[in-house]
Amino acid sequence: MEGSKNNTSTEKEKMLNGSLYQPWEPVLVEERARAKKLIYKFNTVEDPSQKREILKELFGHFGENSTIESPLNVDYGYNIHFGKNSFMNYGCVILDCAKVEIGENVLIAPNVQIYTATHPTDPKIRLQGLEMAYPIKIGNNVWIGGGSIILPKVTIGDNTTIGAGSVVTKSIPANVVAAGNPAKIIKHLDVDGDQKQSQKE
């Protein structure tokens, strides 16, 4: 069976540990409502300093000298850890039912979607309203091209570039360029940053 169900845990604990959980449990509904209120403020306020203060309240961590353009949408906010000197452009979505770590000096282009949330493929389980969530980690000095989708359990290594429109279904190592649906490595980077064409993978 996909995921696991621990009846002694709260629904929030199940969500955070990768078990099947019920997202309409009142505590989780309340936490999503809080995030929606803060996101509404973030998306409507123009003053950059106010935007930053809202993100510091909403996120688990929001690093120094980082910027996120509105509109932005998230599920909970507190599972997002956004490193310093990083930039996220317009129209991004982060479904942070599990932890999302975004490193330092990261560039995220418009309309990138980061999904920790997923659903059982077994329709009998899915129709019970249960879902799961798995963490995502984006390393330092990463560039993610516009319209890319990052799926649950993915880690993207340091210095890597993800081409625009990619769907990242599996982890991508450090020091490469990857693109496509599903995303595959198309170039390797040496220590000096030069690009080398990869062998067909």
Salt bridges, closest charged atoms under 4 A:
GLU11 OE2 - LYS14 NZ 2.94
GLU31 OE2 - LYS12 NZ 2.81
GLU53 OE2 - LYS56 NZ 3.76
GLU64 OE2 - ARG52 NH2 3.35
GLU131 OE1 - HIS119 ND1 3.95
GLU201 OE2 - HIS188 NE2 3.44
